[in-house]
Amino acid sequence: MAKFEKGTTFQANDIIDYAEGGVVSKELVHSAAGSITLFSFDAGQGLSEHTAPFDAFIEVIDGEMELTVSGVKHVIPAGSSFVIPSGAAHAVNAAQRFKMLISMIRG
């Protein structure tokens, strides 16, 4: 796993590993304005349905993510992005393992 250091060039995919049977998160930026977090999900893992009071920008950087938003399932491959609208109920399922960056801006 590569080291993350602000002010340097990095490959997001290289700074987080998969954990067998688990979900790993690494917060890259955090402030009162919002956060940018890197996640890896092993196959079979997920997040139950929840909401957030602000938009969330997702970029899948490895594998393929299953994201259900307001009852509609979206399959998002590596290289693609999605914005979850504020207040929308959403859940994550990893039919296969994947990595994503999620950026949340408050306000």
C-alpha positions as CSV (number, residue, x, y, z in Angstrom):
1,M,0.0,0.0,0.0
2,A,1.4,3.4,-1.0
3,K,1.6,6.3,1.4
4,F,-0.8,9.3,1.1
5,E,0.7,12.7,1.6
6,K,-0.9,16.0,0.8
7,G,1.0,18.1,-1.7
8,T,2.2,15.1,-3.7
9,T,0.9,13.1,-6.7
10,F,-0.7,9.8,-5.9
11,Q,-2.8,7.0,-7.4
12,A,-5.9,6.7,-5.2
13,N,-6.2,3.0,-6.1
14,D,-2.8,2.3,-4.7
15,I,-3.3,3.8,-1.2
16,I,-6.0,1.5,0.0
17,D,-6.0,-2.3,0.1
18,Y,-8.9,-4.8,0.2
19,A,-9.6,-6.6,3.5
20,E,-11.0,-10.1,3.1
21,G,-14.6,-10.0,4.2
22,G,-14.5,-6.3,5.1
23,V,-14.8,-2.7,4.3
24,V,-11.9,-0.3,4.6
25,S,-12.1,3.5,4.7
26,K,-9.4,6.1,4.5
27,E,-10.3,9.8,5.0
28,L,-8.1,11.9,2.7
29,V,-9.5,15.4,3.4
30,H,-11.8,16.5,6.3
31,S,-13.0,20.0,7.1
32,A,-16.1,21.9,8.2
33,A,-16.9,22.2,4.4
34,G,-16.9,18.5,3.8
35,S,-14.8,15.4,3.3
36,I,-13.2,13.1,0.7
37,T,-12.9,9.5,1.7
38,L,-11.5,6.4,-0.1
39,F,-13.3,3.1,0.4
40,S,-12.7,-0.5,-0.5
41,F,-15.4,-3.1,-0.3
42,D,-14.7,-6.9,-0.5
43,A,-17.3,-9.0,-2.4
44,G,-20.4,-9.6,-0.4
45,Q,-20.0,-6.4,1.7
46,G,-22.2,-3.3,1.7
47,L,-23.9,-0.5,3.5
48,S,-27.5,-0.7,4.6
49,E,-29.9,2.0,3.4
50,H,-29.3,5.5,4.8
51,T,-29.6,9.1,3.9
52,A,-27.2,12.2,4.0
53,P,-28.3,15.8,4.3
54,F,-26.0,16.8,1.4
55,D,-25.0,15.7,-2.1
56,A,-22.4,12.9,-2.3
57,F,-20.1,12.6,-5.4
58,I,-18.9,9.0,-6.0
59,E,-16.1,7.9,-8.4
60,V,-15.6,4.2,-8.7
61,I,-11.8,3.6,-9.2
62,D,-11.6,-0.3,-9.2
63,G,-14.2,-3.0,-9.9
64,E,-17.9,-2.4,-10.1
65,M,-20.3,-0.9,-7.5
66,E,-24.0,-1.6,-7.0
67,L,-25.7,1.5,-5.7
68,T,-29.4,1.6,-5.0
69,V,-30.8,5.2,-4.8
70,S,-34.5,5.8,-4.0
71,G,-35.3,2.2,-5.0
72,V,-33.4,2.2,-8.3
73,K,-30.4,0.0,-8.7
74,H,-27.4,1.5,-10.5
75,V,-24.3,-0.6,-11.6
76,I,-21.3,1.7,-11.7
77,P,-18.1,0.4,-13.3
78,A,-14.6,1.7,-12.6
79,G,-14.0,5.1,-14.3
80,S,-17.6,6.2,-13.8
81,S,-19.2,8.6,-11.3
82,F,-22.5,9.2,-9.7
83,V,-24.0,12.0,-7.6
84,I,-26.4,10.9,-4.8
85,P,-28.8,13.8,-4.2
86,S,-29.1,15.1,-0.7
87,G,-31.8,13.3,1.3
88,A,-32.1,10.4,-1.1
89,A,-32.2,7.0,0.6
90,H,-29.3,4.9,-0.7
91,A,-27.6,1.6,-0.1
92,V,-24.3,0.0,-1.3
93,N,-23.8,-3.7,-2.4
94,A,-20.5,-5.2,-3.5
95,A,-21.5,-8.1,-5.8
96,Q,-17.8,-8.0,-6.6
97,R,-15.1,-6.1,-4.8
98,F,-14.6,-2.5,-5.6
99,K,-13.0,0.8,-4.6
100,M,-14.5,4.3,-4.6
101,L,-13.8,7.9,-3.7
102,I,-16.7,9.7,-2.1
103,S,-16.7,13.5,-1.8
104,M,-19.3,15.2,0.4
105,I,-19.7,19.0,0.5
106,R,-21.8,20.4,3.3
107,G,-23.9,23.5,3.0
